[in-house]
Amino acid sequence: MNEQDSLDELITCRVKEGKKIVEPSTIVIFGASGDLTARKLIPALYHLFSAEQLPAPFRIVGFARREKNDAEWRAELKTALDQFSRTKPVNEKVWEEFSANVYYCQGDFSDSKAYEKLEKLLSSFGNDSLRRNLLFYLATSPSQFAEVVEELHGAGLLRLDAPAGSWQRIVVEKPFGHDLPSAKQLNTDLTRFAHERQVFRIDHYLGKETVQNILMFRFSNSIFEQLWNRQTIDHVQITVSERLGVGGRGGYYEEAGAIRDMVQNHLLQVLSLIAMEPPVSLDAEAVRDEKVKVLKSIRALRPEDVSKQIVRGQYFAGMLDGQLRPGYRQEAKVKTDSNVETYVALKLFLDNWRWSGVPFYLRTGKYLPLSASEVRIEFRKAPYVLFAAKSGTTLDANALTLRLQPNEGISLRFNGKVPGTSLQLRPVKMHFSYDTEFGAYTPEAYERLLLEAMAGDATLFIRRDEVETAWGIVDSIRSGWEGKSLSNREFYSAGTWGPVAAEDLLAQSGHRWRDPQPIQ
């Protein structure tokens, strides 16, 4: 390798050196006794502390109904951390230093006196920033969001007019409503006592390193941006598949289904990142403006369009990993005649200049052969002359695949000559692997998202109009399904890639699903 090659290898561009600083602050977790706190939030904060990314000083306060003191809560969290930490064993010295900043406040969410007790605890920390800079994480049921926010405002802990040099922010977990009216009501409740800029709607999917990299890949590489349009791209496939069934979540799934659980948030978020126009800057609002434009450009679905462009499916008993898996209707808390979808496939069109006429195929499902998330950009086939004329349908289209998880990477598929005296072509692959290039490159999504919320950077969080636009799309689909039972072509065996009806959906346009491949 010559000197210039060495320099090229080492060039690294730091694009956000001017990003907001994480200031001394307190994180208050409502629902501190819940599973999310133990499995995700505390491990994420512990790892941020271990990496010296939390501010100094900082405090973490858990707020929940159960009677316990600081020492008891810390012991519970340590037990959970031993199980869920991404690095094991837990460093005892780091844990001792971290846990010294962890406190517990017992109280009922509807009890005003409990919030007065919380205010006294925050004031007792002795540092004005720890009382004035507050991140409230609502790891609770959405039905409790409005109540908690109102009580925080009543106690003087959440203000619309925070004094200069201080801030208060609210982080809320999905689901953000269960349809458009409930989402609008929830957003209205949240913004009664807080500005929209203070509300951080968290979707952990946006915290994944590979999802964030979609923007980097698209807008820092001119070679691909030139191809990113209707003139060169034939269609796009987005797949989020899951090997697990609904398990103990049958009661929840009966209300949500795959369309509410996955499409309304994860899949539409990935679609918006893939299809968006270049933002005018990397500021949060500029990025989110372009994502909303994509969602608003999705062609409206009338009831008669739903039957042509949307497929739902439901798994029945089948073999996966050599074991018989139960059908959805045999799962706990599921109706024996349920028509709730465990699989959904969509054919969407974006009515804008860049993507006019290009179909976007989205699918997600339970009990599929592989857990994977990937985006496949399939380019138009070569003109039917020369090699294409000789090979016919056996000459595959070029494709770019962004594997979001697992085996994260980017692959470019093109046709190459098979060595030998005969003239044979077959697809070959150029592959970039995150693991090979960067090693253990990725933190947990919650680590990045918590840090961004503390810094006040909303780029990776979902804005009110994003939520409401996505719900409008989902509601139009659900209204088209209303009163209709699943057909035989919409059932699929556990362990397969979905119902026959999903294959029919693509076959109408001469396309076929490209299934994610297992880790090599």
N, C-alpha and C positions, 0 to 999 in steps of 0.2 A: 504493500500500500504506500503510495507516494504522499508527500506532505499535504498537497491539496485535498486528497481523499481523506486524510486524517482530520483536517479542519472541517470538511463537510460532515463527517461523522459526528463531530462534537458540537456543532451549532445547535444551540437551544434558545428558543425565543420565549421570553417571559412576558406574557401579554397582560398580566394583571398585577404588576408591581404596585400600582396605585389603588388597589382594592381597599375597601374599608377595614379599619383596624378593629379587632375584637376588644372591646373595652371591659374593664372590671364590671361584673354584673352578677345577678342571682337568677338561677333557673328554678322556677317553681313548677313541679310536676303534679297536676291533678289526676287522680287515679294511680297514686303511687304504689298501691298494692296489686296492681294489675299485671297481666302477663307481658304487655308491651314494655313496661318499665323494666322488668327483670330481664327480659330476653334481648331487648334492643337498646333502650335509652341509656341505662346505667353502663352497660358494656361500651357503648359508643363514647360516652363521656369519660370513662376510665381510660380508653385508648387515646383520646384527645389529650388528656392530662399526661399520660405516659409519653406522648410525643411532644410535650411542652407547647401545645397549641391553645390551651385554655388560658384566659387572662389571669393576671395576678393583681388583686385577689379575685376569688370567685366563691360562690356558695351554691349548693343544690339543696332544695327543700322539697320533701315529699309531702303531699297533702292528700289524706284519705280518711275514711270513716273509722277504720279499725284502731283500737287502743294499742299503742306501743310507744316506746321511747326511742331516742336516737340510737342507742346501742343495739336495741333489738332489730331496728330496721337495717342498720348497717350489717348486722350478722346475716339477715335474710338476703341482702344484696350480695354479700360475699359468697354465699352458697350458690346463688344464681350465676354470679360471675365465673366461678370455678367451672360451671357447666357450659356457659354460653360465650365466654371470651373467645375471640378469634386467635389469641395467642395463649398457649398453655405451657407450663403452669403459670398462674397469675403471680406476678412479682409482688411478694409480701410487703416489701419496703414501699413500693409505689402505691400499693393499696392503702397502707396505713396513712400515707401523706394525703392521698386522695380522699379517703373516707373521713378524715378530720374536717372536711369541708361539707359533709353531708348531714342534713338535719331532717327531723320529722315533725309535722304539725298535724295533730289529729282534729278532725272536724267534719261535719256534714256539709255538703255542697250548698244546702239551702239555709244554713245557720249563719246569720250575720255576725254573731259573736265569734264564730270560728275564724272569720276573716279579720276581725279585730285582733284576735290572737296571732294570726299570721303577720299582720302589720307590726305588732310588737316584736315578734321574732326577727323580722327583717331589720327593724330599727336597732335591735340589740347587737347587730354585727359590728357596729362601731365605725363603719366606713360608709360615707354618704352615697358613694356609687352603688354599693350593694343594696341600698334601699331605693334608689331612684332609677337604676337601669335594671329592668325586670323582663324576663322572658317567661311567659306563662304557657306551659305545654299542657294542652287539654287532651290527655290520654283517657278520655271518658266516652260515654255514649254521646252521639250528636244531640240527643234530646236534652242533654244537660249543658250544652255549650252556652245557650242564652242565659241560663240561670247563673252560671259561674261568672260570666262576663259582667252581668248586672251587679252581682255581689262585689266583684272586684272594684267596679266603679264606685259603688256605694261606700266602700271602705277607703277610697282615695288612693287605691293602688293602681288603677288604670284610668288614664286621663286622655281626653282628646287634645288638650292644650298643654302637653308636658313642657315644663320649663326648658329653656335652652341648656344643652349639655346633659340632658337626661332623656330616657326613652322607655317605653313599655311596648311589648309586642306579644301577640297571641299566636301560638302554633296549634292548628287543628288537624286531626287525622281524618282521612276519608272513612266512611262515605260522606260526601258533601250533599246530603239529601238523598231521596230515593226516586225523585222525578223532578221535572222543572219547577212546578209550584213549590215543592218543599225546599228545593235548593235556593229559590229566590227568598223564601221566608227565612231560611237559615242565614243567608247573607245579610238580610235586613236586620235580623237579631244581632248578628256579630258587629255590624257597623252602627248600631245605636249608640254605643259607648266607645267605639274605636274607629279611626279612619281606616279606609281600605289599605293604605300603606302599612298599617300596623298588623294586618291579618296575614299570616303565612299558612297557606293551605298545603299540607305536605303530602306528596305522593312519593313513597320511597323509591319508586322506579326511576324517577328523575335524578336520584342521587347516585345511580350506578355509573361507574366511570365510563363504560362503553356507550351508554345512552348520551352522556355529556359529550363524548367524542364525536357524535354525529355532526355537531356544529363545527368542530375543529376540522374534521375530515372534509366537509363540504366547502367551507369558506376559506380554508388556507391552502387548498390545492386547486390551482386554476385548470389543470388538465381535466378534472372531473366536473367542475362547475360548467364548463363549456358543453358537456354532454347531458346535463341535468335538465332535460326538457322533453316535450312531446315529440320533437323531431327525431330523437335518437332512442328514446326509451319506449318500449312496447307496453310493458305493464310492471307493476310493483306488487310484491307479495310480502306481507308482514305476518309472521307466525309467532304466537306465544303458546307453547304446548306444555302440558303438565302431566306427569306420570301418575300423580296421586288422584284418588277420587275425592268426593266431598267429605268422606269420613264422618267425624263428629259435628260437621257444620251443616248437616242436613236442614235444620230449622232455619238457619240463615239463608241457605241457598234456595229454599222454597220461596223466599221473599225477593232474593236478588237475582239469581240465575247468572249465567255467564255474561249476558249483555250488560248488566249493572255492575257485576263484580270485576270485569276485566276490560270490556270494550269502552265504557264511558270514561275510563281514566287511562289505563296503561296503553291500550292500542291506539286510541285517538291522540295521545300525547306523542307517541313515536311517529305516527303519521304526520303530525304537525311539524316535527323536527325534520323529517325527511323532505317534506314538500314546501317548507316556508321559503320566502324570499330573503335575500341577505338583509339583515337589520342595518339601520343607519349607524349603530354603534353597539358596543357590548353591554350597554346599560340595561338593567333589568326590564324597564318598560319598553325599550326598543325591541328587545328579543320577544317579549310577550305580545307586543302589538302584532308582529308577523305571524306568531302561532295562532292568534285569534283570527287573523285574516284567512288562514288556511281552513280552519273549522267553519267559518262563515261561508266559505266558497263551496263546501260540500253540497252537491245537488240535493235539493229537498226530495224526500221520499214520500210519495203518496201511498195510500193503502195498497193500490194495485201494483206499485213498484216493489213493495216489500216482498211479495211472493216471488218476484222475478230476480231480485238482487240480494236477498237475505236468506240464509239457510240456518235453521236451528237444528240441534241434534240432542240426543240423550243416550247415555251408555246403558247397555244391558250387560248381564253377566258374561265374562270372558276371561281368557287366560292372559296373564301378564307375569313375566318372570317365572313361568312354570307354576303359577298359583292361580286358582280360580278366584276372580274378583266379583263381588256382588254387583247386581244392577242398581241403578240409581233408585228405582222404586223399592228396593229392598234395604236401602240405607235407613238408619235411625232418623226419626222425625220427618220422614218424607211420605207424602200421600201415595197410596198404592196405584192411583190413576193419574199421578202428576204429569203435567205437560211442560214442566220447567226445563229449560235448556241447560245442558252441561257442556254444550258445544255451540259455537256460532261462527258462521262464515259470512262475510259481507263483500259485496262488489260496489265500490263507491266511485263517484266521479267528482272531480274538482272543476268547477266552472270558472277557470281563470286562464289567463293567457299562456302561462307556462305549461299547464297540465291538461288543457282541453282535449278530451277524447281518450286520455290514458286511464285505464281502469286500475284502481287500487284494491287489491284483494287482502282482506284481513281475516284471520281465523284464530280461535283459541278454544281449548277444550280440556276436559278432565279425562284421566285414564287413557292418555295417548301413549305411544310406545316410548317417547323420549321427552324429558323436560328440557326445553330449549326456547330461546328467544332469538329470532333473526329477521333481517330484512334482506330480501332479494330484489335487486334492480335488474330486470331482464331487458336487454337492448333489442332493437329491431333486428330481424334476421338479414343476412346479406342478400343482395338482389339475386333473383333466380337466374343467374348466369354463372359461368365458370364453375367453381367448385360446388356452389349451391345447386346448380342445375344437374351436376353429376351425382351429388349425394342425396338430393331430394330431402325428405323429412328427417333423414338420419344426421344431417349437419346441424348441430346444436347451436342455439343462440348464445351470444356472449352474455355474461352476467356478472354482476358485482354483488357479493354477499357480505353483509355486516352482521357478524355473529355477536350478539349482545351478551349471551350466557348459555351454557358454560363454554369452555374452550374458546374464549373470547378472541376475536380476530377479524380480519378483513381478507376476503379472497376475490381474485379476479379470474374468471373462467373464460378461456378463449380456445380456439381450435388450433391444433398443431399437427405437423406431419409425424406419423409413426416411422421410426427408423427402418430402413430396409429398401429393397429394390422396387417393391410395389408402392403405388401411390395411395396411401391410406391416411385419413384424418380422424382424429378423435379429440375430445375436450381435454385440456390440461389446465392446471391451476397454479397461479402465483398466490402465495399465502403469507400474510403477516400475522404473527401470533403475539398477543400481548405478553404472554408468559415467557416466550422465548426472548423477546426484545427487552422486557422490563423486569422479568422475574416476578416476585411477589409484589405486584404493582398496585393492588387496589384495596383501599379501606372499605369498611362497611358503608352502605349508602347513608345510614343515619349519622355517621360521623361527619361527613361532608355537609349534610343538610342542617344539622344542629349548629355547626360552626358558621354556616352562611346566615342562619337566622339570628345568631348572636351578633353577627357583623352588620345585619340589616340589608343584606343582599338578597333580593327576592327573585333573582333570575331563575332559580330552580324550583320555584313555588308557583302555584296555580292561581291566577287572578280570577276575580269574580265573573267577568264576562266569558272566560274560558270555561268555567264550570257550567254556566247557564247555557252556553251554546252547545256544549257536548250533551247536556241533558235533553236539549231540544231534539237532537239527532236520535238519541236513544228512545225518547218518548214516541217519536213518529214510527219507529220500528215496532215497539211494543203495541201500539194501537193497531198496526197491521196484523199482529198475531192474535189479537183479542178474539176469544170465542172459537179459535181454531185448534183442533187437536193435532198432535204429531202424526205424520204419515209413516208408513213402513220404511220409506226411503230415508227417513230422518233419524232412525235408530241406528246405533253402531255398537259393535262389540267392544268391551273394554280390552285395551291392548292393540287397537287398530287406529288408523289415522283419521277416523271420523266417518260420517254417514255417506252413502252413495250420492245423496242429494248435493253434497259439497263438491263432489267430482263433476256432477252435471253442471253446476254453476259456472265452472271455468270452461268446461267443454263447449258451452254455448258460443264462446268467443275463440275457440281453437286453442285454449290454454290448458295447462294441467298444473296441479300443485307440485312444488319441489319440496320434498320433506327434508327437514334438518337431519344431518348425519351424526351418528354417535362420535364421541371423542376417539381419535385414533391413538 
